[in-house]
């Protein structure tokens, strides 16, 4: 289990293939990570349950393209 307090703003978010696909904006409660706005000006959210490790980067358990299909988008 990861310590969500280790997740900080501006940390890179990297997929299971070690490619960066997002940057942390901030934690949204204890269950979601709000990501910085993308090129279209939208925030996206990923669940903390995807996070495998935090070591200066937030590592998640799936490839970036899969994560981008499954993330929640701000309306």
Number of C-alpha atoms within 10 A of each C-alpha: 7 12 10 17 9 14 24 18 15 15 19 20 22 21 23 15 12 13 13 15 16 21 21 22 20 17 20 14 10 10 12 18 24 22 26 18 15 12 7 6 9 12 16 22 22 22 17 20 13 15 23 15 17 18 9 13 18 23 21 23 15 17 15 20 10 10 17 16 9 13 13 15 14 11 6
